[in-house]
Amino acid sequence: MKTSINHIIKTALAFSLMALIAVGCNDNPSSVEEGPGEEELITQVNLSLDGDDGSTATVSWTDEDGPGGNDPVIGTLQLQAGTTYAGTIELLNTTEDPAEDISQEVREEDDEHQFFYMLSGSGSGRVTIEYADQDENGLPVGLEYTVTVSDGSAETATLNVVLSHYVDAPKNGTDRSNDTDIDINIPVDIQTP
């Protein structure tokens, strides 16, 4: 009886050891599954706009230490009344050297991402933002956009920029997802020429 128990224990240990060796000998130990829900660290957002009048407008939102640390540094987007702009947005992880371009990852996974640009405040009715790019399904992405500012007096507004990441439900081009990669507010000054 003692011999058969020892034999069972030795057999069980041998199988356990083989299982551990098989797991430890993975040909590609860095191939950790990174599914579509993976979140990236975004520490800087840059908006660049080229006006049809030859003007340019740029603004940056920077949060060098990531969520929960110091307050982000936010510039003010200065737009000219009566001007239409072609705009782009750039997302960076500046904790890497060189900075990691998260915009490229959004472009590669454009069917899982959509930017939403929403304005509030007294000047919000004077600014229209339209998508200028689409994913392979014909749905908006928002890495490129058009901003049209109507004529009028100087006013202010707040631009809310949200990047939705579609993991649990498919993107439909209209609704935001439950997963948000960025949600930032940028002050806007509408200036008269």
Backbone as CSV, one residue per row, in Angstrom:
resi,resn,N_x,N_y,N_z,CA_x,CA_y,CA_z,C_x,C_y,C_z
1,MET,0.831,-1.193,0.000,0.000,0.000,0.000,0.868,1.247,0.000
2,LYS,1.956,1.190,0.798,2.849,2.333,0.900,3.513,2.600,-0.448
3,THR,3.851,1.564,-1.179,4.487,1.709,-2.471,3.546,2.360,-3.474
4,SER,2.293,1.989,-3.481,1.360,2.559,-4.444,1.059,4.022,-4.133
5,ILE,1.003,4.437,-2.888,0.800,5.857,-2.539,2.014,6.655,-2.977
6,ASN,3.220,6.144,-2.714,4.437,6.831,-3.159,4.446,6.963,-4.683
7,HIS,4.031,5.935,-5.379,3.991,5.962,-6.841,3.011,7.031,-7.336
8,ILE,1.846,7.141,-6.691,0.842,8.147,-7.074,1.381,9.546,-6.824
9,ILE,2.030,9.760,-5.689,2.592,11.082,-5.361,3.676,11.444,-6.363
10,LYS,4.573,10.494,-6.655,5.656,10.767,-7.610,5.097,11.071,-8.993
11,THR,4.085,10.345,-9.409,3.472,10.580,-10.721,2.824,11.959,-10.759
12,ALA,2.115,12.321,-9.704,1.464,13.636,-9.644,2.502,14.750,-9.679
13,LEU,3.597,14.605,-8.930,4.668,15.607,-8.931,5.310,15.720,-10.311
14,ALA,5.502,14.584,-10.982,6.107,14.603,-12.310,5.223,15.372,-13.295
15,PHE,3.907,15.123,-13.262,3.000,15.846,-14.154,2.965,17.340,-13.825
16,SER,3.006,17.675,-12.553,3.017,19.081,-12.150,4.279,19.763,-12.651
17,LEU,5.411,19.098,-12.518,6.683,19.655,-12.969,6.676,19.846,-14.476
18,MET,6.137,18.907,-15.235,6.067,19.039,-16.687,5.162,20.210,-17.080
19,ALA,4.079,20.384,-16.362,3.179,21.507,-16.663,3.875,22.836,-16.417
20,LEU,4.620,22.942,-15.315,5.362,24.172,-15.019,6.423,24.443,-16.072
21,ILE,7.124,23.416,-16.500,8.156,23.597,-17.527,7.516,24.038,-18.837
22,ALA,6.390,23.466,-19.203,5.717,23.840,-20.449,5.289,25.296,-20.416
23,VAL,4.770,25.752,-19.283,4.356,27.149,-19.166,5.576,28.062,-19.175
24,GLY,6.638,27.676,-18.477,7.836,28.504,-18.383,8.638,28.560,-19.659
25,CYS,8.416,27.639,-20.589,9.186,27.597,-21.821,8.415,28.170,-22.996
26,ASN,7.575,29.117,-22.772,6.847,29.768,-23.848,7.846,30.383,-24.816
27,ASP,7.665,30.138,-26.108,8.596,30.654,-27.111,8.631,32.171,-27.143
28,ASN,7.556,32.861,-26.759,7.495,34.306,-26.820,6.975,34.836,-25.494
29,PRO,7.838,35.001,-24.500,7.360,35.401,-23.184,6.756,36.796,-23.133
30,SER,7.021,37.661,-24.145,6.462,39.012,-24.113,5.127,39.088,-24.837
31,SER,4.591,37.956,-25.278,3.340,37.985,-26.027,2.139,37.959,-25.097
32,VAL,2.046,38.943,-24.227,0.896,39.067,-23.338,-0.272,39.579,-24.159
33,GLU,-1.414,38.944,-23.971,-2.596,39.366,-24.714,-2.935,40.807,-24.358
34,GLU,-3.018,41.661,-25.364,-3.420,43.041,-25.170,-4.679,43.262,-25.973
35,GLY,-5.794,43.153,-25.305,-7.075,43.247,-25.987,-7.449,44.673,-26.311
36,PRO,-8.613,44.869,-26.929,-9.043,46.188,-27.344,-9.342,47.125,-26.181
37,GLY,-9.446,46.602,-24.957,-9.743,47.456,-23.817,-8.514,48.060,-23.176
38,GLU,-7.338,47.804,-23.756,-6.107,48.312,-23.176,-6.118,49.837,-23.185
39,GLU,-5.802,50.441,-22.041,-5.757,51.893,-21.954,-4.325,52.374,-22.045
40,GLU,-4.134,53.468,-22.749,-2.825,54.084,-22.898,-2.762,55.317,-22.010
41,LEU,-1.560,55.653,-21.573,-1.356,56.877,-20.808,-1.226,58.037,-21.788
42,ILE,-2.119,58.997,-21.683,-2.088,60.194,-22.531,-1.782,61.375,-21.632
43,THR,-0.604,61.975,-21.828,-0.186,63.093,-20.970,-0.228,64.431,-21.695
44,GLN,-0.411,64.407,-23.018,-0.481,65.668,-23.765,-1.432,65.532,-24.942
45,VAL,-2.279,66.554,-25.102,-3.203,66.641,-26.233,-2.923,67.969,-26.929
46,ASN,-2.642,67.909,-28.233,-2.356,69.107,-29.027,-3.400,69.256,-30.119
47,LEU,-4.028,70.417,-30.194,-4.938,70.746,-31.283,-4.249,71.768,-32.167
48,SER,-4.226,71.504,-33.469,-3.623,72.424,-34.445,-4.656,72.740,-35.503
49,LEU,-4.861,74.038,-35.771,-5.871,74.464,-36.741,-5.258,75.456,-37.721
50,ASP,-5.495,75.221,-39.013,-5.037,76.117,-40.076,-6.245,76.809,-40.670
51,GLY,-6.262,78.159,-40.570,-7.400,78.937,-41.033,-7.369,79.199,-42.518
52,ASP,-8.553,79.385,-43.112,-8.637,79.699,-44.536,-8.136,81.106,-44.835
53,ASP,-7.874,81.896,-43.798,-7.321,83.238,-43.966,-5.801,83.254,-43.779
54,GLY,-5.191,82.079,-43.662,-3.741,81.993,-43.471,-3.310,81.974,-42.015
55,SER,-4.245,82.126,-41.093,-3.905,82.124,-39.672,-3.780,80.693,-39.156
56,THR,-3.132,80.552,-38.026,-3.058,79.249,-37.360,-3.471,79.430,-35.903
57,ALA,-4.008,78.367,-35.350,-4.382,78.365,-33.935,-3.944,77.023,-33.362
58,THR,-3.260,77.070,-32.237,-2.828,75.834,-31.577,-3.110,75.951,-30.087
59,VAL,-3.299,74.801,-29.462,-3.489,74.762,-28.018,-3.050,73.395,-27.523
60,SER,-2.530,73.373,-26.303,-2.110,72.107,-25.692,-2.734,71.949,-24.323
61,TRP,-3.044,70.711,-24.005,-3.465,70.295,-22.676,-2.407,69.309,-22.223
62,THR,-1.776,69.563,-21.061,-0.668,68.726,-20.616,-0.872,68.307,-19.172
63,ASP,-0.718,67.007,-18.922,-0.816,66.442,-17.583,0.353,65.471,-17.419
64,GLU,1.530,66.023,-17.135,2.782,65.250,-17.146,2.794,64.081,-16.170
65,ASP,2.109,64.205,-15.038,2.172,63.122,-14.054,0.946,62.200,-14.115
66,GLY,0.106,62.372,-15.137,-1.025,61.470,-15.322,-2.163,61.760,-14.352
67,PRO,-3.184,60.913,-14.372,-4.374,61.141,-13.550,-4.052,61.148,-12.054
68,GLY,-4.693,62.059,-11.344,-4.602,62.074,-9.896,-3.460,62.873,-9.313
69,GLY,-2.567,63.382,-10.121,-1.431,64.149,-9.613,-1.730,65.639,-9.619
70,ASN,-0.763,66.404,-10.122,-0.932,67.845,-10.251,-1.990,68.164,-11.300
71,ASP,-2.568,69.354,-11.195,-3.550,69.790,-12.180,-2.900,69.914,-13.552
72,PRO,-3.641,69.610,-14.617,-3.076,69.768,-15.959,-2.846,71.236,-16.299
73,VAL,-1.924,71.476,-17.215,-1.666,72.814,-17.742,-2.456,72.923,-19.040
74,ILE,-3.317,73.934,-19.117,-4.227,74.064,-20.254,-4.067,75.442,-20.878
75,GLY,-3.819,75.463,-22.179,-3.777,76.724,-22.900,-5.172,77.151,-23.308
76,THR,-5.258,78.274,-23.998,-6.531,78.783,-24.506,-6.489,78.763,-26.025
77,LEU,-7.526,78.211,-26.630,-7.630,78.168,-28.084,-8.199,79.495,-28.558
78,GLN,-7.424,80.218,-29.372,-7.843,81.526,-29.855,-8.247,81.418,-31.320
79,LEU,-9.538,81.634,-31.574,-10.096,81.520,-32.916,-10.542,82.887,-33.418
80,GLN,-10.425,83.096,-34.736,-10.839,84.349,-35.356,-12.266,84.223,-35.874
81,ALA,-13.095,85.220,-35.582,-14.459,85.243,-36.115,-14.403,85.275,-37.639
82,GLY,-15.372,84.625,-38.294,-15.444,84.630,-39.744,-14.381,83.764,-40.418
83,THR,-13.876,82.763,-39.729,-12.794,81.925,-40.264,-13.188,80.451,-40.198
84,THR,-12.767,79.687,-41.195,-12.927,78.238,-41.204,-11.549,77.614,-41.087
85,TYR,-11.423,76.634,-40.191,-10.141,75.993,-39.907,-10.181,74.511,-40.269
86,ALA,-9.062,74.013,-40.771,-8.840,72.573,-40.910,-8.012,72.164,-39.699
87,GLY,-8.550,71.234,-38.896,-7.899,70.898,-37.630,-7.461,69.457,-37.535
88,THR,-6.468,69.235,-36.673,-6.010,67.892,-36.323,-5.800,67.835,-34.817
89,ILE,-5.821,66.626,-34.285,-5.550,66.425,-32.868,-4.427,65.401,-32.742
90,GLU,-3.542,65.635,-31.783,-2.410,64.748,-31.532,-2.431,64.338,-30.064
91,LEU,-2.285,63.042,-29.810,-2.242,62.507,-28.456,-0.856,61.933,-28.210
92,LEU,-0.244,62.308,-27.089,1.112,61.848,-26.792,1.208,61.302,-25.377
93,ASN,2.107,60.347,-25.215,2.551,59.916,-23.890,3.972,60.430,-23.750
94,THR,4.129,61.571,-23.073,5.438,62.216,-22.960,6.294,61.631,-21.842
95,THR,5.782,60.610,-21.136,6.629,59.951,-20.135,7.625,59.018,-20.808
96,GLU,7.400,58.702,-22.092,8.336,57.885,-22.867,9.352,58.807,-23.540
97,ASP,10.535,58.278,-23.846,11.560,59.057,-24.537,12.066,58.261,-25.730
98,PRO,11.716,58.627,-26.939,10.926,59.799,-27.320,9.438,59.591,-26.994
99,ALA,8.688,60.686,-27.050,7.265,60.630,-26.726,6.552,59.634,-27.632
100,GLU,5.647,58.850,-27.043,4.877,57.859,-27.785,3.661,58.531,-28.421
101,ASP,3.484,58.326,-29.720,2.379,58.929,-30.464,1.150,58.034,-30.355
102,ILE,0.261,58.353,-29.439,-0.959,57.573,-29.233,-1.941,57.814,-30.382
103,SER,-1.826,58.960,-31.076,-2.703,59.246,-32.221,-2.587,58.160,-33.274
104,GLN,-1.368,57.660,-33.482,-1.160,56.615,-34.483,-1.910,55.340,-34.101
105,GLU,-1.913,55.025,-32.808,-2.649,53.840,-32.357,-4.148,54.025,-32.554
106,VAL,-4.650,55.241,-32.311,-6.075,55.522,-32.545,-6.376,55.376,-34.033
107,ARG,-5.479,55.865,-34.892,-5.669,55.754,-36.340,-5.719,54.283,-36.766
108,GLU,-4.844,53.461,-36.197,-4.801,52.040,-36.552,-6.043,51.296,-36.052
109,GLU,-6.647,51.780,-34.963,-7.844,51.158,-34.401,-9.032,52.111,-34.518
110,ASP,-9.147,52.782,-35.689,-10.156,53.833,-35.837,-11.586,53.328,-35.752
111,ASP,-11.809,52.029,-36.012,-13.166,51.498,-35.884,-13.559,51.298,-34.424
112,GLU,-12.609,51.466,-33.496,-12.872,51.323,-32.063,-12.788,52.659,-31.322
113,HIS,-12.585,53.772,-32.053,-12.417,55.084,-31.425,-13.232,56.147,-32.150
114,GLN,-13.680,57.151,-31.378,-14.304,58.335,-31.952,-14.140,59.504,-30.987
115,PHE,-13.682,60.632,-31.538,-13.619,61.872,-30.775,-14.971,62.559,-30.828
116,PHE,-15.313,63.225,-29.731,-16.504,64.064,-29.663,-16.052,65.455,-29.240
117,TYR,-16.448,66.474,-30.024,-16.095,67.866,-29.758,-17.388,68.606,-29.432
118,MET,-17.517,69.072,-28.174,-18.745,69.735,-27.733,-18.396,71.088,-27.122
119,LEU,-19.150,72.102,-27.489,-18.915,73.453,-26.993,-20.011,73.886,-26.045
120,SER,-19.621,74.685,-25.058,-20.585,75.295,-24.141,-20.134,76.724,-23.877
121,GLY,-21.010,77.521,-23.337,-20.680,78.915,-23.043,-21.300,79.860,-24.052
122,SER,-21.118,81.168,-23.824,-21.804,82.190,-24.620,-21.464,82.130,-26.099
123,GLY,-20.238,81.766,-26.449,-19.841,81.741,-27.862,-20.041,80.405,-28.537
124,SER,-20.610,79.443,-27.834,-20.705,78.093,-28.384,-21.574,78.005,-29.639
125,GLY,-22.584,78.854,-29.742,-23.458,78.837,-30.908,-22.800,79.386,-32.165
126,ARG,-21.650,79.993,-32.003,-20.940,80.599,-33.137,-19.936,79.656,-33.775
127,VAL,-19.699,78.506,-33.160,-18.658,77.590,-33.629,-19.299,76.255,-34.010
128,THR,-18.982,75.787,-35.206,-19.448,74.498,-35.689,-18.237,73.607,-35.940
129,ILE,-18.290,72.373,-35.446,-17.196,71.426,-35.658,-17.755,70.214,-36.381
130,GLU,-17.107,69.854,-37.494,-17.538,68.709,-38.293,-16.363,67.759,-38.499
131,TYR,-16.666,66.475,-38.568,-15.638,65.462,-38.806,-15.106,65.579,-40.229
132,ALA,-13.805,65.335,-40.397,-13.192,65.359,-41.722,-12.525,64.019,-42.053
133,ASP,-12.743,63.003,-41.217,-12.189,61.680,-41.493,-13.183,60.604,-41.068
134,GLN,-12.980,59.404,-41.622,-13.875,58.275,-41.345,-13.054,57.004,-41.174
135,ASP,-13.659,56.033,-40.484,-13.035,54.714,-40.388,-13.442,53.883,-41.604
136,GLU,-13.005,52.631,-41.659,-13.289,51.783,-42.817,-14.767,51.444,-42.966
137,ASN,-15.561,51.736,-41.930,-17.011,51.503,-41.993,-17.788,52.766,-42.365
138,GLY,-17.058,53.843,-42.671,-17.705,55.100,-43.030,-18.198,55.901,-41.841
139,LEU,-17.740,55.549,-40.623,-18.154,56.267,-39.414,-17.089,57.279,-39.022
140,PRO,-17.479,58.383,-38.382,-16.512,59.433,-38.048,-15.483,58.977,-37.024
141,VAL,-14.277,59.581,-37.127,-13.201,59.318,-36.174,-12.892,60.588,-35.386
142,GLY,-12.514,61.668,-36.071,-12.255,62.945,-35.399,-10.793,63.280,-35.198
143,LEU,-9.871,62.499,-35.764,-8.465,62.914,-35.742,-8.273,64.145,-36.627
144,GLU,-9.168,64.288,-37.611,-9.210,65.468,-38.478,-10.629,66.035,-38.429
145,TYR,-10.730,67.364,-38.440,-12.034,68.006,-38.297,-11.978,69.395,-38.914
146,THR,-13.155,69.978,-39.106,-13.268,71.344,-39.615,-13.986,72.185,-38.572
147,VAL,-13.436,73.363,-38.282,-14.035,74.295,-37.327,-14.431,75.562,-38.084
148,THR,-15.697,75.919,-38.010,-16.183,77.132,-38.661,-16.675,78.095,-37.589
149,VAL,-16.115,79.315,-37.615,-16.492,80.351,-36.644,-17.235,81.443,-37.398
150,SER,-18.474,81.733,-37.001,-19.263,82.754,-37.697,-18.792,84.150,-37.295
151,ASP,-19.174,85.126,-38.110,-18.851,86.520,-37.819,-19.563,86.967,-36.549
152,GLY,-19.033,88.010,-35.921,-19.662,88.548,-34.726,-18.630,89.127,-33.784
153,SER,-19.091,89.470,-32.610,-18.223,90.099,-31.620,-17.396,89.052,-30.871
154,ALA,-16.471,89.530,-30.059,-15.618,88.649,-29.258,-16.454,87.945,-28.195
155,GLU,-16.239,86.645,-28.044,-16.946,85.854,-27.041,-16.030,84.740,-26.555
156,THR,-16.493,84.034,-25.528,-15.734,82.902,-25.001,-16.602,81.644,-25.006
157,ALA,-15.932,80.508,-24.917,-16.631,79.223,-24.856,-15.682,78.218,-24.205
158,THR,-16.185,77.033,-23.981,-15.370,75.920,-23.489,-15.553,74.756,-24.439
159,LEU,-14.431,74.187,-24.885,-14.448,73.040,-25.778,-14.173,71.788,-24.962
160,ASN,-15.142,70.868,-24.943,-14.989,69.577,-24.286,-14.599,68.561,-25.355
161,VAL,-13.440,67.923,-25.161,-12.945,66.918,-26.105,-12.968,65.571,-25.396
162,VAL,-13.703,64.628,-25.976,-13.830,63.285,-25.410,-13.402,62.284,-26.473
163,LEU,-12.579,61.320,-26.075,-12.232,60.210,-26.956,-12.874,58.951,-26.397
164,SER,-13.877,58.457,-27.121,-14.562,57.229,-26.723,-13.837,56.035,-27.312
165,HIS,-13.736,54.979,-26.500,-13.101,53.723,-26.916,-14.188,52.652,-26.850
166,TYR,-14.479,52.038,-27.985,-15.574,51.081,-28.082,-15.049,49.675,-27.875
167,VAL,-15.390,49.104,-26.711,-14.936,47.769,-26.353,-16.134,46.833,-26.239
168,ASP,-17.125,47.211,-25.454,-18.265,46.337,-25.171,-19.369,46.422,-26.217
169,ALA,-19.543,47.577,-26.808,-20.602,47.757,-27.809,-19.972,48.334,-29.070
170,PRO,-20.514,48.009,-30.244,-19.922,48.533,-31.480,-20.157,50.035,-31.628
171,LYS,-19.248,50.684,-32.285,-19.337,52.112,-32.588,-20.440,52.327,-33.622
172,ASN,-21.279,53.361,-33.388,-22.342,53.645,-34.355,-22.220,55.034,-34.974
173,GLY,-21.192,55.791,-34.580,-20.964,57.104,-35.165,-21.713,58.235,-34.494
174,THR,-22.582,57.912,-33.539,-23.400,58.937,-32.879,-23.231,58.926,-31.367
175,ASP,-23.272,57.752,-30.769,-23.283,57.628,-29.313,-21.880,57.434,-28.749
176,ARG,-21.644,58.059,-27.605,-20.389,57.843,-26.891,-20.406,56.463,-26.251
177,SER,-19.218,55.923,-26.009,-19.110,54.615,-25.362,-18.992,54.786,-23.852
178,ASN,-19.010,53.668,-23.143,-18.817,53.696,-21.695,-17.348,53.837,-21.318
179,ASP,-16.445,53.561,-22.261,-15.009,53.668,-22.017,-14.485,54.954,-22.636
180,THR,-13.848,55.782,-21.813,-13.339,57.073,-22.258,-11.834,57.118,-22.076
181,ASP,-11.109,57.402,-23.184,-9.649,57.514,-23.122,-9.223,58.909,-22.681
182,ILE,-9.933,59.950,-23.120,-9.699,61.317,-22.630,-11.034,62.032,-22.494
183,ASP,-11.076,62.973,-21.570,-12.233,63.834,-21.368,-11.688,65.130,-20.787
184,ILE,-11.430,66.115,-21.660,-10.753,67.342,-21.232,-11.561,68.564,-21.663
185,ASN,-11.331,69.678,-20.974,-11.970,70.953,-21.302,-10.903,71.977,-21.632
186,ILE,-11.130,72.704,-22.740,-10.182,73.709,-23.211,-10.918,75.041,-23.361
187,PRO,-10.411,76.119,-22.746,-11.030,77.440,-22.936,-10.857,77.921,-24.377
188,VAL,-11.872,78.600,-24.896,-11.850,79.124,-26.258,-12.148,80.611,-26.224
189,ASP,-11.320,81.403,-26.898,-11.568,82.832,-27.083,-11.869,83.074,-28.552
190,ILE,-13.032,83.624,-28.843,-13.359,84.024,-30.209,-13.006,85.504,-30.345
191,GLN,-12.085,85.807,-31.242,-11.589,87.162,-31.401,-12.086,87.761,-32.716
192,THR,-12.226,89.071,-32.739,-12.603,89.752,-33.975,-11.334,90.210,-34.666
193,PRO,-11.335,90.181,-35.994,-10.125,90.599,-36.742,-9.797,92.060,-36.519
